[in-house]
């Protein structure tokens, strides 16, 4: 595997279900991100992990719960979602910015989530 | 506050035409980075270019070129001799060096290249 992988690619769930999205990066990066992409909206940053610590939680509802067990893996645990949470969820990774030098983020293919 | 505006929602061109995608940004940072990403129908955002605020040289990479104008806060992207494979959504993004790892994205421009 190369780059950033995400599983599953598609997920349909009911509002009472619990599911998890998985992201794995094979680039040796030390920062990982979750984004939400809804139709006709800019990408919304949800969470940022740097060196396995959460450094950003962008006012995301508690029904989304991230987990970063190591620098290569990132999970997004989902429970009691709403239909408006249906979107493409993208994972990304990068080298953590150092001394103002900003590194590009590399994205996975996303998980298309539908909440019924 | 950071803001990125991509005023062109959708552009349609015929193959071999040149096309320019506009990006205008707002920031109070003196040091920042600008990016372009391509999102084909498969969904994955593909990194195209990073440019820092101190480097205003234009860049060319094959059929792609970028025009960074700090005076007008613009970072436009031109595809020369467009091809059907260029059909995708293109996003411009701005870094937030004060806030660490954040990127502010524009709403994207859907480019359709037809035969």
Interface residues (C-beta under 8 A of the other chain):
Chain A: X31 X33 X40 X41 X42 X43 X45 X48 X50 X55 X56 X88 X90 X92 X94 X96 X97 X100 X102 X103 X104 X105 X106 X107 X108 X109 X110 X112
Chain B: X4 X31 X32 X33 X35 X37 X42 X43 X44 X45 X46 X47 X50 X52 X91 X95 X97 X99 X100 X101 X102 X103 X104 X105 X106 X107 X108
